[in-house]
Amino acid sequence: MKTLITFLIVFSVVVVIHEFGHFYFAKKSGILVREFSIGMGPKLFSHQAKDGTTYTIRAIPMGGYVRMAGYEDEEELKAGMPVSLEVNENNEVIKINTSSKVQLENAIPLEVTRYDLTEALEITGFVNGNEDNVASYSVNHEAMIIEEDGTQLRIAPRDVQFQSAKLWQRMLTNFAGPMNNFLLTIVLFIAIVFLQGGVPNEDSTVLGEVDPEGVAATAGLRSGDEIVAIDQEEVSSWPELQQTIQQQPDEELSLEVNRDDQTFSVDATPESVESGNQEIGQLGVQASLKTGFWDKVVGGVKESWDMLVQILAALRNLVTNFSLDQLGGPVAIFQMSDQAAQQGAMTVLLLTAMISVNLGIVNLLPIPGLDGGKLLLNIVEAIRGKPISEEKEGMITLVGFGLLMLLMVLVTWNDIQRFFF
């Protein structure tokens, strides 16, 4: 249960923060956000704000989504559909009820024959299902439509749709989701650095924490000692010290150490440990920490950048040497959540940061159906001076989405084989 809760929290935080990026910049661009949902599946709670957005909480606690007007919206009405209409004093429709779960007082029953909720804003049909009684009604620009599950949403007239925003506003809205993931990663790494008490001081060879069971402690080294030379070769930075030790597993080294203004020599043999496909040497020491406020902030940003670079390198390797074993789906995330839940809050934060930056990078790939694919279409529009037709864009998105679903199925099956069989 602890693992499941950890998985759901990590996954949901990363996805909701991503979706909030789209939500925020869509609102700033004048695009109607019809729904902002936390969770998926059946609705548990909804509240409609004055700005027209319906905020919902749904039963399956996995991520969330935003529904922007004109942005992959499903058609809520169909010819022949029975609905009920609520009209105002000007005989304008202010609510269209398609749900059997909701009853409107003094509503007009109508069997829809024709409708236009985008341009003309009108609806036509048979009153009480009587084909001899045909009526047409104007629809208010801010009218609501009640979906089958009872969720009440604003209709989506053309002027508040995604495509009506300026090109730069649409590009910013598409980019905002991944951008939020990168910002979340930075915030989490800064939090991790503060919780650790500081950031490793790579400009120094002073020892920080010393493993009491490690080689260094056995050799008599302790926190605060400064290693100034190894085998009579000076070392001046932590990366240099680390590299020298790692390159010589199971080889006795002569360490020149400063302690309390006194210098002495210590012999130590780095323990051989497995790292990836090679054996490296390890003394069981950590770098001293920089503990200043700005040192921690800058250190958190640097840690975020280092992880971004590592993921981009892995992505490049994936392109040149593709293998499903290099990819992980929900099963792999669940497995990592299990390990993180057992190791504590710090590991959970690190896992969240890792998943967040991964989601940001993957979403920027120029693949139809992803934010990067939409940004690519925006760039094509800027070059052509006009957008691709809705039919072509819909087909491109559908093909891309199908390929992504196929890849997800293959990755998930590969995860199941890898972790369980």
Disulfide bonds with the S-S distance in Angstrom:
none
